[in-house]
Each structure stands twice: as structure tokens, then as C-alpha cells.
Amino acid sequence: MLKRTQQVNQTTHADEIRAVLVGVDSGQSNFAESMSELNLLTQAAGSKPVEMILTKRAKPDPALFIGSGKAVEIRELMDELHAEIAIFNHPLSPAQQRNLERALGHHVIDRTGLILDIFAQRAKSHIGQVQVELANVKYRLSRLVRAWSHLERQKGGIGLRGGPGETQMELDRRMLENKSKRLQVDLSKLQKQQANQRRSRVKREVFSVSLVGYTNAGKSTLFNALTKAGTYAADQLFATLDTTTRRVYLQDYGNAVISDTVGFIRELPHQLVEAFQATLDETVHADLLLHVVDASSPVRDEQIHEVEKVIEEIGAQNIPVILVMNKIDQLPEYVGRGAEIRYEKNGSVSKIYLSAQSGEGLGLLREVLSTIANDTDKIRKELRNNEVAVDSVGERPVSADYLEGLKNINVGYIPRDI
């Protein structure tokens, strides 16, 4: 039997699409949290979750993922609830998605398709829109295999090598591949523009900070609190997609730049990670990463791990990181305790506990950033005077002995762009 979990009030607005959420529990430790995220993702996409359907299965059915019996039960439930779409919390193969749509008689998408849809709605800048469109094209290309198999059984006329199904699939593939190439060219031009802007900052030796974190951890709220930028921030997944960079004044240092980037999530589609390389380049080239964490989340450790995985995937794993444990105003144990800084055994900063919403702890964060920025300038000046080239940081030759001596400065790092 299917386990039905009522999610929301059945009342929907006229323009809302009623959705049934489907999850298959195969023993994952984070299954409940993943389904809760699917509920939030569905709402972020503008749909109305009317029912959550949970079932257990050791391994997916090759044809329908959930099996034919469960498909019949879901179809009956969707008809009963007047649901228009079934959203699966798992990657579906093209064949599984097509078979499910036939069996359920309704539109079916998986978690990857849902996230891509949200990104398509939220991208505002030109570069963001190009990246999302490229990710969608790659996703559609990956699902063309046998998409027209229902036509392949039809015989072609005399002199035809293949049936209309094969012809149509090749036409679609060629169209998407050509579109992908055009988008790649556009994206390359935009990346060059960004690279020129970064080189200008490097030439002026501007200290750069990039905010990273799980979606809805409060990055944009912290960004606004530090820069007064007025960037859109909301209590929803993927509220902002486009990277925003602003100047921030640091006492006893001067102007630095800080960038707010797209949030991460578990099972972030690889098409998005690849396509959003231009946006994530701000992270790769930063002097320091502030990893913003929702300290009030019961699964914060898992979320930290997911963000670290993406950071490694984009090649930013060697950039120094400070954990910013946000939303302490929602932690009972911090009521009356206040913000604090925690240190590693060697004295370097490891975590800062604060609330971006209330402003508590922002002063501590600014002090830490100012200290690190000043130390960065000192390192750069020493590196410029160092002519012994036995190792390198970025494109600048430096001494191995000197590098060893830099490891204990604040967060134990060396500036990348010298």
C-alpha cells in the first residue's frame, strides 16, 4: 500500500498547478529531509503540492520506477485529487518518464527537471539566462535516446534508410546540438568579460570574498546586511540565482568586494553545475569563502557536506573557508548568549556564530574580514619581493619555505591571484 501524507490545505488558486509528490524510500538516511525539500522546491516552482505519496522499494523498477501496481494507485489518487502533475524525488530515465506519463495519464517530471524549471523562472541577468538555457538544452539532449522509439517501427518508403522516428530524433538532436554550440559561444564571451573585470580587481589588489552555502541558508540576507545592496532575499529555495558583487567598507582596511552566488542543494543537477561555471567562477577566484550555514537546521551537517562536495566539483576546494553559522536567533541555546567566534587549535578562525536578520554578530564578522584583508595585503607585498621560485600560487612564483611560514595566518591560506 502507498503511504499518503497530507501536505497542505487542498485550496488552490486558479493559476496554481496541483501536484502530487512521489518518493521511494530505499533506505536512505536523509529520505525525510529530501522529501521535505521536494515540497519546498515544488512551491518555489509555483505549483501546489496536494499530496505526498511515499512507498518503499529495494530498487527501482526498470520500466516504471515504482512498479505497475503502484502506478495504478497513483493514477487513481491523482484523478481523485484533480492533480495535473506527478513530481518524483528521484532521477528518472527518459524511458521511465515516458512510461509513467502513459501509465498515469498525467505529466511527470523528476527532481532534476523541477530544479531546472525553477532556475529558468528565477534567472534575471543575461548571463544567468544563457546558463539556464544551456543547462536545459543539455538536459533535453540527454533524454532524446529512444524518445521517438514509437515511430521507429513504422516502415519508411522506398529508398529510405530509416523510419520517420529515426529521422525525427536525428533532426531534434541536431537542432539541440546546434543550439548548445551557439549558447556555448555566447557564454564564452560573457565569461571573458567577467575575467576582464576580475583581472582589473586583481591588478588593483582588491580583497575579494564570496558567499557560498546551501539554498535558503541566508546568504542574500547576510549580503544585504554587509553591503546595503537591497538584493532580493526571501524564505524560499533559490530566491536568487544571479551573482551580485558589491563593494563593502571594512574598518582599518578600506574597500573590499563581496559576491553573493547561487545556493547549492543536494543532488544539484550536473547540467547546472557545468552550465553555471561562469557564475561559480566568482567563487573559484575569491580570496576567501564565507560558507553560510543555517545553524537552526537539524540537518546542517549534511548541508555543509553537500556544499563542500560542490565546492570541490567546481575546483574551489583549496580556497580558505570560514563557516558563518547564521540564524542563531532561532537557536534556543543562543538566546542571551550572543554572537561568538570559534578558533582552531592553531588560532585561526574556523566559525562565526551570528544572525544576519537581526544584525547580531555582524561587527565580529567585519573585524575578522578586516584582519584577513590586511594580512592578505602583507602577504602580497612579501610575495612581490620574493624572487625564489620553487613553488607557485596562482601565476606567481614563490619560495616553498615562505609558503610554509604563511600557513598560520588567520585562516591558514595564501591569496590566489597575486
FENCORBEL-V769084 format. One record per backbone hydrogen bond with DSSP energy under -0.5 kcal/mol. CO is the residue of the C=O (numbers start at 1). NH is the residue of the N-H. Records with the same first field share a line. If there is no record, write none. Layout:
CO: NH, NH
//
This chain:
2: 4
3: 54
4: 6
5: 52
13: 16
16: 18
17: 48
18: 84, 85
19: 50, 51
20: 87
21: 53
22: 89
23: 25, 55
24: 26
25: 57
28: 31
30: 34
31: 35
32: 36
33: 37
34: 38
35: 39
36: 40
37: 41
38: 42
39: 43
40: 44
41: 45
42: 47
43: 46
46: 17
47: 49
48: 19, 50
51: 21, 53
52: 5, 54
53: 23
54: 3
55: 25
61: 65
64: 66
65: 61
67: 71
68: 72
69: 73
70: 74
71: 75
72: 76
73: 77
74: 78
75: 79
76: 80
77: 81
78: 82, 83
84: 107
85: 20
86: 88, 109
87: 22
88: 111
90: 111
93: 97
94: 98
95: 99
96: 100
97: 101
98: 102
99: 103
100: 104
101: 105
107: 86
109: 88
110: 114
111: 115
112: 116
113: 117
114: 118
115: 119
116: 120
117: 121
118: 122
119: 123
125: 129
126: 130
127: 131
128: 132
129: 133
130: 134
131: 135
132: 136
133: 137
134: 138
135: 139
136: 140
137: 141
138: 142
139: 143
140: 143
141: 144
144: 147
146: 149
148: 151, 152
149: 153
151: 154, 165
157: 160
163: 167
164: 168
165: 169
166: 170
167: 171
168: 172
169: 173
170: 174
171: 175
172: 176
173: 177
174: 178
175: 179
176: 180
177: 181
178: 182
179: 183
180: 184
181: 185
182: 186
183: 187
184: 188
185: 189
186: 190
187: 191
188: 192
189: 193
190: 194
191: 195
192: 196
193: 197
194: 198
195: 199
196: 200
197: 201
198: 202
199: 203
200: 204
201: 206
202: 205
207: 257
208: 287, 288
209: 259
210: 290
211: 261
212: 292
213: 264
214: 217
218: 222
219: 223
220: 224
221: 225
222: 226
223: 227
224: 228
234: 236
236: 239
240: 263
244: 260
246: 258
248: 256
250: 253, 254
254: 250
256: 248
257: 209
258: 246
259: 211, 261
260: 244
264: 215
265: 268
269: 272, 273
270: 274
271: 275
272: 276
274: 277
275: 278
276: 280
277: 281
279: 282
280: 283, 284
281: 285
283: 286
288: 210
289: 291, 322
290: 212, 292
291: 324
292: 214
293: 295, 326
294: 297
297: 300
299: 303
300: 304
301: 305
302: 306
303: 307
304: 308
305: 309
306: 310
307: 311
308: 312
309: 313
310: 314
311: 316
312: 315
316: 319
320: 289
322: 291, 324
323: 325, 352
324: 293, 326
325: 354
326: 295
327: 330
328: 331
330: 332
331: 334
332: 335
334: 337, 338
340: 353
342: 350, 351
344: 347
348: 344
350: 323
351: 342
352: 325, 354
353: 340
354: 328
355: 359
359: 362
360: 355
361: 365
362: 366
363: 367
364: 368
365: 369
366: 370
367: 371
368: 372
369: 373
370: 374
371: 375
372: 376
373: 377
374: 378
375: 379
376: 380
377: 381
378: 382
379: 383
380: 384
381: 385
382: 386
383: 386
385: 387
387: 389
388: 390
391: 398
393: 396
395: 397
396: 393
398: 390, 391
399: 403
400: 404
401: 405
402: 406
403: 406
404: 407
406: 409
408: 410
409: 411, 412, 413
416: 418
//
